[in-house]
Amino acid sequence: MLKPVPRPTPPVVSDAAGLTVIGSGLLLIALQLVFRGWVSLHGWFYSDDFEFLSEASNRGLGLSYLLTPHDSQLMPGGVLFAWLIAHVGPFSWTSASLVLLAFQLCADLCCLWMLLTLFGRRWACIPFLLLYLLSPLTITAFMWWSAAINQIPVQAACFAAVTTHVLYLRTRRRRYAVATAVIIAAGLCFYVKAALILIPLVVLTFVWFPEPGPHRWWRTLKAHRWVVIGYGALAVAYAAYYVLHVPNPLSSGGSISYGDIFDAMFRRSLGPVLLGGPWTWSVDNPPLGQVATPAWAVDAAWLLIAAACFVLLARRRHAWRALAVAVPYLFATYLLTAWGRGATLGGFAGLELRYLADSMPILVLTLALAMLPLRPPPVAEPSSAGQDAIRSPYLFGAVTVALAVSAMWSNVRYVQPWNSPYPAKAFAQTVETASAAQPLTVLDGEVPEIVLSRTSYPSNLPSRLFRPLGDRVEAVTTGTDPTVLDDNGRPSVPGISGGATSETGPTPGCGYPVSARAVTVPMTGTPDYFWWLRIGYLTGADGELRLTLGGTTHRLPVEAGLHSVFLRGSGSIQDLSMTSSDADQTICVDNVAIGNLVASEPTG
């Protein structure tokens, strides 16, 4: 059993003062949750959220389901909560929002715990708590539900793991090291980037809590060898499972604009964010907001940051050591973003703050280490490192208030599109409302790109998107006089655009008379490989139309009267011919069109 290393006696802090600090921190957390609860309850599901709910609605809860990767992400914890939300009720946003608030409360409390444990129960911890509570970095990963169930648990895990690891370093009690490993494992259940939590733990061990004497790094490694082996074994085991069972989440092709991504992520995004920015957002893909800070504001932000760093280093010579915590973590985040989304989004990936959201606990820890002395200080800490950089509390308080106001402005601007009827929200809620009145039968054509991207196919089909509604929405690939959902989610009359159309039929008033003998219909134009077909016809009785297209025969039911029948298919459209299954029945076909499915006027 390792014996605790003797530490200097910490300065005496009155119980009343310490409780006041804790109470103030809890009050700020409550106020943040009120704000986030208000904006979250006015939000709704978006993009990947629908994929989670669709899959959860179609699967039973089991280990194979929980370990099924989502978009090359192994996240059994997030999948579990998605399953629970899906089975509360169809599109139960209130339940989803409450889950986010519970996650956020956990992360907030872990942040307060870390600050008070590392730096003592002192008022100087409150500004760093505010930095986390109000940062626009965290709001970007909070409003989008599927991003939040990745990011917020990992933020909580980072704060908690740092706290328990420091408790281990102070006491040498291995139960704290075991707790740290368990916390990291829990974080890995939600997001692969939880593995990066090991970076600040290593830096704290070797830079902030090294063993005294010569060859301190070697002595430190030797003193903590079993903990290092334990953490390493966890990382290796997780990496091995990931490589063997999860598709590669990194891009395998396409050039990567490393310079553009770096500039966007750090100069244009992170700099303003540290001062409460970015203040303005572009909403080209509502409701997502991307950093749109004016160039002059970016330059001004970095000038202020440079001045603050100069003053800080003048007052606390060893403050630069804190960069050892942030720099490797941020660099790893940059590389993962560049190798992942960067290949397709280029520099725009750096303007999406949610890719940096998990870095917020690291930034809080880094700034606090740079400005505040640890309580109690490590034995090996340089004398100047124990000096408090906050020598003008009133000035520091004024700066804190200014940054808080700046951050709240950015937060409010960001959440506005989420609280408005953005396309995906309006589309899905329209279908949900219409299907509650009476069941809908619609063609299973792709929903508009602005609702769900084509890259998510087949999740962008109504048969998948509205699976949580059960039998309230039936999506079909063929049908007579069907409806299709328009850009607003309303059932509408379908039509065909582009592609190929039939030539005028030879028989006046009938076009192409189809009977038991095959009739060839010449077409002009070339549709895409995946297409929809519409046949307009007139017949005197119910029957069946046999359509041969590209060597494949389709049997389409026909009804007496003037109607249209639709069919989804793919491949070549050469050699289009039709026959009637009844030798005594003639079906007059006036038009055949093959192309993209579109909606015209609403049916109601």
C-alpha positions as CSV (number, residue, x, y, z in Angstrom):
1,M,0.0,0.0,0.0
2,L,1.5,3.3,-1.0
3,K,1.8,5.8,1.8
4,P,0.4,9.3,1.3
5,V,3.0,11.9,0.4
6,P,3.1,14.6,3.1
7,R,1.7,17.9,1.8
8,P,1.9,21.4,3.2
9,T,-1.1,22.4,5.4
10,P,-3.6,24.3,3.3
11,P,-4.6,27.8,4.3
12,V,-7.5,27.9,6.7
13,V,-10.8,28.7,5.1
14,S,-13.8,29.4,7.3
15,D,-16.6,26.9,7.0
16,A,-19.1,29.8,6.5
17,A,-17.0,31.3,3.7
18,G,-16.6,28.0,2.0
19,L,-20.3,27.2,2.2
20,T,-21.1,30.6,0.7
21,V,-18.9,29.9,-2.3
22,I,-20.5,26.5,-2.8
23,G,-24.0,28.1,-2.4
24,S,-23.1,30.8,-5.0
25,G,-21.9,28.1,-7.4
26,L,-25.0,26.1,-7.0
27,L,-27.2,29.2,-7.6
28,L,-25.3,30.0,-10.8
29,I,-25.8,26.4,-11.9
30,A,-29.5,26.7,-11.2
31,L,-29.8,29.9,-13.2
32,Q,-28.0,28.3,-16.2
33,L,-30.4,25.3,-16.1
34,V,-33.4,27.7,-16.1
35,F,-32.1,29.4,-19.2
36,R,-31.1,26.2,-20.9
37,G,-34.4,24.5,-19.9
38,W,-36.3,27.4,-21.5
39,V,-34.4,27.4,-24.8
40,S,-34.3,23.6,-24.9
41,L,-38.0,23.1,-24.4
42,H,-38.7,25.4,-27.4
43,G,-36.3,23.4,-29.6
44,W,-36.9,20.1,-31.3
45,F,-35.2,17.1,-33.0
46,Y,-32.8,17.6,-36.0
47,S,-31.0,15.5,-38.5
48,D,-29.2,12.6,-36.7
49,D,-31.9,12.7,-34.0
50,F,-34.4,11.2,-36.4
51,E,-32.0,8.4,-37.3
52,F,-31.6,7.5,-33.6
53,L,-35.3,7.5,-33.0
54,S,-36.1,5.5,-36.1
55,E,-33.6,2.8,-35.3
56,A,-34.7,2.7,-31.7
57,S,-38.3,2.3,-32.7
58,N,-37.4,-0.8,-34.8
59,R,-35.1,-2.6,-32.4
60,G,-35.4,-4.3,-29.1
61,L,-33.1,-3.3,-26.2
62,G,-30.1,-5.7,-26.2
63,L,-26.4,-5.7,-26.2
64,S,-26.1,-6.1,-30.0
65,Y,-28.3,-3.0,-30.5
66,L,-26.3,-1.0,-27.9
67,L,-23.0,-1.9,-29.5
68,T,-24.1,-1.1,-33.1
69,P,-22.1,1.9,-34.2
70,H,-23.9,5.0,-35.3
71,D,-22.2,6.9,-38.1
72,S,-18.9,5.1,-37.2
73,Q,-19.3,6.1,-33.6
74,L,-19.4,3.5,-30.8
75,M,-21.8,5.1,-28.2
76,P,-23.8,2.5,-26.3
77,G,-24.7,5.1,-23.6
78,G,-26.2,7.5,-26.1
79,V,-28.0,4.7,-28.0
80,L,-29.5,3.6,-24.7
81,F,-31.0,7.0,-24.0
82,A,-32.2,7.3,-27.6
83,W,-34.0,4.0,-27.1
84,L,-35.6,5.1,-23.9
85,I,-36.8,8.4,-25.4
86,A,-38.2,6.6,-28.5
87,H,-40.3,4.3,-26.3
88,V,-41.7,7.1,-24.1
89,G,-43.8,8.2,-27.0
90,P,-43.5,9.4,-30.7
91,F,-41.1,12.4,-30.9
92,S,-41.3,13.0,-27.2
93,W,-39.2,16.2,-27.1
94,T,-40.1,17.0,-23.5
95,S,-38.5,13.8,-22.4
96,A,-35.5,14.3,-24.6
97,S,-35.0,17.8,-23.3
98,L,-35.2,16.6,-19.7
99,V,-32.4,14.1,-20.4
100,L,-30.2,16.9,-21.7
101,L,-30.9,19.0,-18.6
102,A,-30.0,16.1,-16.4
103,F,-26.7,15.6,-18.3
104,Q,-26.0,19.3,-18.0
105,L,-26.6,19.3,-14.3
106,C,-24.2,16.5,-13.8
107,A,-21.5,18.3,-15.9
108,D,-22.1,21.6,-14.0
109,L,-21.7,19.9,-10.6
110,C,-18.6,18.1,-11.8
111,C,-17.1,21.4,-12.9
112,L,-17.8,23.0,-9.5
113,W,-16.4,19.9,-7.8
114,M,-13.1,20.1,-9.8
115,L,-12.6,23.8,-9.2
116,L,-13.2,23.5,-5.4
117,T,-11.1,20.4,-5.1
118,L,-8.1,21.7,-7.0
119,F,-8.1,25.4,-5.9
120,G,-10.0,25.4,-2.7
121,R,-13.3,26.9,-1.6
122,R,-12.6,30.4,-2.7
123,W,-14.4,33.1,-4.6
124,A,-11.8,33.1,-7.4
125,C,-13.2,29.7,-8.5
126,I,-16.6,31.3,-9.4
127,P,-15.5,33.1,-12.6
128,F,-14.1,29.9,-14.0
129,L,-17.4,28.1,-13.3
130,L,-19.1,30.9,-15.1
131,L,-16.8,30.4,-18.0
132,Y,-18.1,26.9,-18.4
133,L,-21.7,27.7,-17.7
134,L,-22.0,30.5,-20.2
135,S,-19.6,29.6,-23.0
136,P,-21.0,29.5,-26.5
137,L,-18.8,26.5,-27.1
138,T,-21.1,24.4,-24.9
139,I,-24.4,25.8,-26.1
140,T,-23.6,24.6,-29.7
141,A,-23.4,21.0,-28.4
142,F,-26.5,21.4,-26.2
143,M,-29.2,22.4,-28.6
144,W,-28.6,19.5,-31.0
145,W,-29.8,16.5,-29.1
146,S,-27.7,13.8,-30.8
147,A,-24.6,16.0,-30.4
148,A,-25.5,16.7,-26.8
149,I,-25.7,13.0,-25.8
150,N,-22.1,12.7,-27.1
151,Q,-20.6,15.9,-25.7
152,I,-22.2,16.7,-22.4
153,P,-21.4,13.3,-20.7
154,V,-17.8,13.5,-21.9
155,Q,-17.6,17.1,-20.4
156,A,-18.8,15.7,-17.1
157,A,-16.4,12.8,-17.3
158,C,-13.5,15.1,-18.0
159,F,-14.2,17.3,-14.9
160,A,-14.8,14.2,-12.7
161,A,-11.7,12.3,-14.0
162,V,-9.4,15.3,-13.4
163,T,-10.8,15.6,-9.9
164,T,-10.4,12.0,-8.8
165,H,-7.0,11.8,-10.4
166,V,-5.8,14.8,-8.5
167,L,-7.2,13.3,-5.3
168,Y,-5.1,10.2,-6.2
169,L,-2.0,12.3,-6.8
170,R,-2.4,14.0,-3.4
171,T,-3.2,10.9,-1.3
172,R,-1.8,8.0,-3.3
173,R,-5.0,6.1,-2.5
174,R,-5.6,3.8,-5.4
175,R,-9.3,3.9,-5.0
176,Y,-9.2,7.3,-6.6
177,A,-7.3,5.9,-9.6
178,V,-9.8,3.1,-10.0
179,A,-12.6,5.7,-9.8
180,T,-10.8,7.7,-12.6
181,A,-10.6,4.7,-14.8
182,V,-14.3,3.9,-14.3
183,I,-15.2,7.5,-15.1
184,I,-13.2,7.5,-18.3
185,A,-14.8,4.1,-19.3
186,A,-18.3,5.7,-18.7
187,G,-17.3,8.6,-20.9
188,L,-16.2,6.2,-23.6
189,C,-19.7,4.8,-23.6
190,F,-20.9,8.1,-25.0
191,Y,-18.1,9.4,-27.2
192,V,-14.7,8.1,-28.5
193,K,-13.1,11.4,-27.7
194,A,-13.3,10.6,-24.0
195,A,-10.0,8.8,-24.6
196,L,-8.4,12.2,-24.9
197,I,-9.1,12.8,-21.2
198,L,-5.9,10.8,-20.5
199,I,-4.0,13.8,-21.9
200,P,-4.6,16.2,-19.0
201,L,-4.2,13.4,-16.5
202,V,-0.7,12.7,-17.9
203,V,0.2,16.4,-17.9
204,L,-1.0,16.9,-14.3
205,T,1.0,13.9,-13.2
206,F,4.3,14.8,-14.8
207,V,4.2,18.6,-14.9
208,W,2.1,19.7,-11.9
209,F,2.6,16.7,-9.4
210,P,6.1,15.4,-10.2
211,E,8.2,13.6,-7.7
212,P,10.8,15.8,-6.0
213,G,14.5,15.4,-6.6
214,P,16.6,14.6,-9.7
215,H,15.3,12.6,-12.6
216,R,11.8,13.7,-11.5
217,W,10.0,12.4,-14.6
218,W,11.5,8.9,-14.2
219,R,10.8,8.9,-10.5
220,T,7.2,10.0,-11.2
221,L,6.7,7.3,-13.7
222,K,8.1,4.7,-11.3
223,A,5.9,6.0,-8.4
224,H,2.7,5.7,-10.5
225,R,3.6,2.8,-12.7
226,W,0.6,0.7,-11.7
227,V,-1.8,3.5,-12.4
228,V,-0.1,4.2,-15.7
229,I,-0.4,0.5,-16.7
230,G,-4.1,0.5,-15.7
231,Y,-4.9,3.6,-17.7
232,G,-2.9,2.3,-20.6
233,A,-4.6,-1.1,-20.5
234,L,-8.0,0.7,-20.6
235,A,-7.0,2.7,-23.6
236,V,-5.5,-0.3,-25.5
237,A,-8.5,-2.5,-24.8
238,Y,-10.9,0.2,-26.1
239,A,-8.8,0.9,-29.1
240,A,-8.5,-2.8,-30.0
241,Y,-12.3,-3.2,-29.8
242,Y,-12.9,-0.1,-31.8
243,V,-10.5,-1.2,-34.6
244,L,-12.0,-4.6,-34.8
245,H,-15.7,-3.8,-34.6
246,V,-16.3,-0.2,-35.7
247,P,-16.0,1.2,-39.2
248,N,-13.2,3.7,-39.6
249,P,-14.7,7.1,-38.7
250,L,-11.9,9.0,-40.4
251,S,-12.0,10.1,-44.0
252,S,-10.2,7.8,-46.4
253,G,-10.2,10.0,-49.5
254,G,-10.1,13.6,-50.7
255,S,-7.6,16.3,-50.0
256,I,-7.7,18.0,-46.5
257,S,-7.2,21.8,-46.2
258,Y,-5.2,21.6,-43.0
259,G,-4.3,25.3,-43.1
260,D,-7.9,26.5,-43.7
261,I,-9.2,24.2,-40.9
262,F,-6.6,25.4,-38.5
263,D,-7.2,29.0,-39.2
264,A,-11.0,28.7,-38.9
265,M,-10.9,26.5,-35.8
266,F,-8.4,28.5,-33.7
267,R,-7.9,32.0,-35.1
268,R,-11.5,32.8,-36.3
269,S,-13.4,30.6,-33.8
270,L,-11.5,29.9,-30.6
271,G,-10.1,33.4,-30.1
272,P,-13.4,35.2,-30.1
273,V,-15.0,32.4,-28.1
274,L,-12.5,33.0,-25.2
275,L,-13.9,36.5,-25.0
276,G,-17.6,35.5,-25.1
277,G,-17.9,35.5,-28.9
278,P,-18.4,34.9,-31.7
279,W,-21.3,37.4,-31.3
280,T,-22.6,36.8,-34.8
281,W,-23.6,33.5,-36.5
282,S,-24.4,32.6,-40.1
283,V,-27.4,30.3,-40.5
284,D,-27.0,29.0,-44.0
285,N,-28.2,25.6,-42.8
286,P,-30.9,26.3,-40.2
287,P,-31.0,25.9,-37.3
288,L,-27.2,25.2,-37.2
289,G,-25.2,28.4,-36.6
290,Q,-21.6,28.8,-37.8
291,V,-19.1,31.3,-36.5
292,A,-19.4,34.5,-38.5
293,T,-17.3,37.0,-36.4
294,P,-16.2,40.1,-38.5
295,A,-12.5,40.1,-39.3
296,W,-11.9,43.3,-37.3
297,A,-13.4,41.7,-34.2
298,V,-11.3,38.6,-34.7
299,D,-8.1,40.7,-34.8
300,A,-9.3,42.8,-31.8
301,A,-10.0,39.6,-29.8
302,W,-6.5,38.3,-30.4
303,L,-4.9,41.6,-29.4
304,L,-6.8,41.5,-26.1
305,I,-5.8,37.9,-25.5
306,A,-2.1,38.7,-26.2
307,A,-2.2,41.6,-23.8
308,A,-3.9,39.4,-21.1
309,C,-1.2,36.7,-21.6
310,F,1.5,39.3,-21.2
311,V,0.1,40.6,-17.9
312,L,-0.5,37.1,-16.6
313,L,3.1,35.9,-17.3
314,A,4.4,39.1,-15.7
315,R,2.5,38.3,-12.5
316,R,2.9,34.5,-12.5
317,R,6.0,33.4,-14.2
318,H,5.2,29.7,-14.4
319,A,1.7,30.2,-15.8
320,W,2.9,29.0,-19.2
321,R,2.9,25.5,-17.8
322,A,-0.8,25.4,-18.1
323,L,-0.5,25.4,-21.9
324,A,0.8,21.8,-21.5
325,V,-2.7,20.8,-20.6
326,A,-4.5,22.6,-23.5
327,V,-2.2,22.5,-26.4
328,P,-1.9,18.7,-27.0
329,Y,-5.7,18.3,-26.4
330,L,-6.6,21.0,-28.8
331,F,-4.1,19.7,-31.4
332,A,-5.6,16.2,-31.1
333,T,-9.1,17.7,-31.6
334,Y,-7.9,19.6,-34.6
335,L,-6.4,16.5,-36.3
336,L,-9.5,14.4,-35.6
337,T,-11.7,17.1,-37.1
338,A,-9.5,17.5,-40.1
339,W,-9.3,13.8,-40.8
340,G,-13.0,13.4,-40.2
341,R,-15.4,16.2,-41.3
342,G,-12.5,18.3,-42.7
343,A,-12.2,16.2,-45.8
344,T,-15.8,17.1,-46.9
345,L,-16.4,20.4,-45.2
346,G,-12.9,21.9,-45.5
347,G,-12.4,25.1,-43.5
348,F,-16.2,25.3,-42.7
349,A,-15.5,22.4,-40.2
350,G,-13.5,24.8,-38.1
351,L,-16.5,27.2,-37.9
352,E,-18.7,24.5,-36.3
353,L,-18.1,25.1,-32.6
354,R,-19.6,21.8,-31.6
355,Y,-16.4,20.1,-32.8
356,L,-14.6,22.0,-30.0
357,A,-17.3,21.6,-27.4
358,D,-15.5,18.8,-25.5
359,S,-12.5,21.1,-25.2
360,M,-14.3,23.4,-22.8
361,P,-13.4,21.5,-19.6
362,I,-9.8,21.6,-20.7
363,L,-9.9,25.3,-21.3
364,V,-11.5,25.9,-17.9
365,L,-8.8,23.8,-16.3
366,T,-6.0,25.5,-18.2
367,L,-7.1,29.0,-17.4
368,A,-7.6,28.2,-13.7
369,L,-4.1,26.5,-13.5
370,A,-2.6,29.6,-15.1
371,M,-4.2,32.1,-12.7
372,L,-4.8,30.2,-9.4
373,P,-2.5,28.3,-7.1
374,L,-3.4,24.7,-6.3
375,R,-4.7,24.1,-2.8
376,P,-2.8,22.5,-1.2
377,P,0.2,23.1,-3.5
378,P,2.3,20.1,-4.6
379,V,5.6,19.6,-2.9
380,A,7.5,20.1,-6.2
381,E,5.6,23.3,-7.2
382,P,7.9,26.2,-7.9
383,S,7.6,29.0,-5.4
384,S,6.4,31.6,-7.9
385,A,3.7,29.2,-9.2
386,G,1.9,29.4,-5.9
387,Q,1.3,33.1,-6.3
388,D,-2.2,34.1,-7.1
389,A,-2.4,36.1,-10.4
390,I,-5.7,37.8,-9.3
391,R,-4.4,40.8,-7.4
392,S,-7.2,43.2,-8.3
393,P,-10.4,41.5,-7.4
394,Y,-12.6,44.4,-8.4
395,L,-11.1,44.7,-11.8
396,F,-11.2,40.9,-12.2
397,G,-14.9,40.9,-11.2
398,A,-15.6,43.7,-13.8
399,V,-13.9,41.7,-16.5
400,T,-15.9,38.6,-15.5
401,V,-19.2,40.4,-15.7
402,A,-18.3,41.9,-19.2
403,L,-17.3,38.4,-20.5
404,A,-20.5,36.9,-19.0
405,V,-22.7,39.5,-20.8
406,S,-20.7,39.0,-24.0
407,A,-21.3,35.2,-23.8
408,M,-25.0,35.5,-23.1
409,W,-25.4,37.7,-26.2
410,S,-23.7,35.0,-28.3
411,N,-25.9,32.3,-26.6
412,V,-29.1,34.1,-27.2
413,R,-28.2,34.8,-30.9
414,Y,-27.4,31.1,-31.4
415,V,-30.6,29.6,-29.9
416,Q,-33.0,31.9,-31.9
417,P,-33.1,29.6,-35.0
418,W,-33.6,26.6,-32.8
419,N,-36.6,28.2,-31.1
420,S,-38.1,29.1,-34.5
421,P,-39.9,26.7,-36.9
422,Y,-36.8,25.6,-38.8
423,P,-37.4,23.4,-41.8
424,A,-36.9,20.0,-40.2
425,K,-39.0,20.9,-37.2
426,A,-41.8,22.4,-39.2
427,F,-41.8,19.4,-41.6
428,A,-41.9,16.7,-39.0
429,Q,-44.4,18.5,-36.8
430,T,-46.8,19.0,-39.7
431,V,-46.7,15.3,-40.5
432,E,-47.1,14.4,-36.8
433,T,-50.2,16.7,-36.6
434,A,-51.8,15.5,-39.8
435,S,-51.3,11.8,-39.0
436,A,-52.8,12.3,-35.6
437,A,-56.1,13.3,-37.3
438,Q,-56.1,10.4,-39.7
439,P,-53.4,7.9,-40.9
440,L,-51.4,8.9,-44.0
441,T,-50.3,6.9,-46.9
442,V,-47.5,8.6,-48.9
443,L,-44.9,7.6,-51.5
444,D,-41.6,6.7,-49.9
445,G,-39.7,9.5,-51.7
446,E,-36.7,11.4,-50.2
447,V,-37.7,14.3,-47.9
448,P,-36.3,17.7,-48.9
449,E,-32.6,18.2,-48.5
450,I,-33.0,20.9,-46.0
451,V,-35.0,18.6,-43.8
452,L,-32.6,15.6,-43.9
453,S,-29.5,15.4,-46.1
454,R,-29.3,12.8,-48.9
455,T,-26.1,11.6,-47.4
456,S,-28.2,10.0,-44.7
457,Y,-30.0,7.8,-47.1
458,P,-32.1,5.7,-46.4
459,S,-32.8,7.5,-43.2
460,N,-34.2,10.4,-45.2
461,L,-37.2,8.3,-46.5
462,P,-40.6,8.7,-44.8
463,S,-40.6,5.0,-44.0
464,R,-37.6,5.6,-41.7
465,L,-38.1,9.1,-40.7
466,F,-41.6,8.6,-39.4
467,R,-41.1,5.1,-38.0
468,P,-41.7,6.4,-34.4
469,L,-45.3,7.3,-35.5
470,G,-46.0,3.6,-36.1
471,D,-49.0,2.9,-38.4
472,R,-50.0,6.5,-38.5
473,V,-47.7,7.0,-41.5
474,E,-47.5,4.3,-44.2
475,A,-44.8,4.8,-46.8
476,V,-45.2,2.9,-50.1
477,T,-43.1,2.4,-53.2
478,T,-46.0,1.9,-55.6
479,G,-49.6,3.0,-55.6
480,T,-52.6,4.4,-57.5
481,D,-53.4,8.1,-57.1
482,P,-51.1,8.3,-54.0
483,T,-49.9,11.4,-52.1
484,V,-46.4,12.7,-51.5
485,L,-45.1,15.0,-48.8
486,D,-44.3,18.5,-50.0
487,D,-41.5,20.7,-48.7
488,N,-43.6,21.7,-45.7
489,G,-44.7,18.1,-44.9
490,R,-48.2,18.4,-46.3
491,P,-49.7,15.5,-48.3
492,S,-49.8,16.7,-51.9
493,V,-50.4,15.4,-55.4
494,P,-47.2,13.8,-56.8
495,G,-45.6,14.5,-60.2
496,I,-42.5,13.7,-62.1
497,S,-39.8,16.2,-63.2
498,G,-36.9,15.8,-65.5
499,G,-35.8,12.4,-66.8
500,A,-37.7,10.8,-69.6
501,T,-41.2,11.1,-71.0
502,S,-43.2,9.0,-73.5
503,E,-43.8,10.1,-77.0
504,T,-47.4,10.9,-78.1
505,G,-49.4,7.7,-78.5
506,P,-50.6,6.5,-82.0
507,T,-54.3,6.2,-81.1
508,P,-56.3,9.5,-80.8
509,G,-58.2,9.6,-77.4
510,C,-56.4,6.5,-76.1
511,G,-52.7,7.1,-76.6
512,Y,-51.3,3.6,-76.2
513,P,-54.0,0.9,-76.1
514,V,-52.6,-1.9,-73.9
515,S,-54.1,-5.3,-74.1
516,A,-52.8,-8.9,-73.9
517,R,-50.3,-8.1,-76.7
518,A,-47.2,-6.3,-75.6
519,V,-47.1,-2.6,-76.5
520,T,-43.8,-0.8,-76.7
521,V,-43.7,2.8,-75.5
522,P,-40.8,4.9,-76.9
523,M,-39.3,7.3,-74.5
524,T,-37.2,10.5,-74.9
525,G,-34.7,11.6,-72.3
526,T,-32.6,9.9,-69.8
527,P,-33.4,9.8,-66.0
528,D,-31.0,9.2,-63.2
529,Y,-30.1,5.7,-62.1
530,F,-32.7,5.9,-59.3
531,W,-36.1,7.0,-60.5
532,W,-39.8,7.2,-60.0
533,L,-42.3,6.2,-62.8
534,R,-45.7,7.6,-63.3
535,I,-48.3,6.0,-65.7
536,G,-51.5,7.9,-66.5
537,Y,-54.2,5.6,-67.7
538,L,-57.9,5.1,-68.4
539,T,-59.7,1.8,-68.2
540,G,-63.2,0.5,-67.7
541,A,-62.6,-2.2,-65.0
542,D,-60.2,-3.1,-62.3
543,G,-57.2,-5.2,-63.4
544,E,-53.5,-5.5,-63.6
545,L,-50.9,-3.8,-65.8
546,R,-47.7,-5.7,-66.5
547,L,-44.7,-3.3,-67.1
548,T,-41.4,-4.6,-68.5
549,L,-38.6,-2.2,-68.0
550,G,-34.9,-3.0,-68.4
551,G,-35.6,-6.7,-68.4
552,T,-37.6,-6.6,-65.2
553,T,-41.4,-7.1,-65.0
554,H,-43.5,-5.2,-62.6
555,R,-47.2,-6.0,-61.8
556,L,-49.2,-2.8,-61.2
557,P,-52.9,-2.9,-60.1
558,V,-55.2,-0.6,-62.1
559,E,-58.6,0.7,-61.1
560,A,-61.6,1.5,-63.3
561,G,-61.6,5.2,-64.4
562,L,-58.9,7.8,-65.0
563,H,-56.0,7.3,-62.6
564,S,-52.2,7.5,-62.2
565,V,-50.0,4.7,-60.9
566,F,-46.5,5.3,-59.4
567,L,-43.6,3.0,-59.0
568,R,-40.1,3.4,-57.6
569,G,-37.2,1.7,-59.3
570,S,-33.6,1.9,-60.6
571,G,-31.5,1.0,-63.5
572,S,-31.9,1.2,-67.3
573,I,-35.2,2.4,-68.9
574,Q,-34.6,0.8,-72.3
575,D,-37.3,-1.5,-73.9
576,L,-40.3,-0.2,-72.0
577,S,-43.3,-2.3,-72.8
578,M,-46.7,-3.0,-71.2
579,T,-49.4,-5.7,-71.4
580,S,-52.8,-6.2,-69.7
581,S,-53.2,-9.3,-67.6
582,D,-56.8,-9.7,-68.9
583,A,-57.1,-10.5,-72.6
584,D,-60.5,-8.8,-72.7
585,Q,-59.4,-5.6,-71.0
586,T,-57.9,-2.6,-72.8
587,I,-56.0,0.0,-70.8
588,C,-55.5,3.4,-72.5
589,V,-52.1,4.8,-71.4
590,D,-51.8,8.5,-72.3
591,N,-48.5,9.3,-70.7
592,V,-45.4,7.7,-69.1
593,A,-42.9,9.8,-67.2
594,I,-39.7,8.6,-65.4
595,G,-37.6,11.0,-63.3
596,N,-37.6,12.7,-59.9
597,L,-40.6,12.7,-57.6
598,V,-42.0,16.1,-56.9
599,A,-45.0,17.5,-55.1
600,S,-47.6,19.9,-56.7
601,E,-50.7,21.3,-54.9
602,P,-51.7,20.0,-51.4
603,T,-54.5,17.4,-51.5
604,G,-56.5,19.1,-48.7
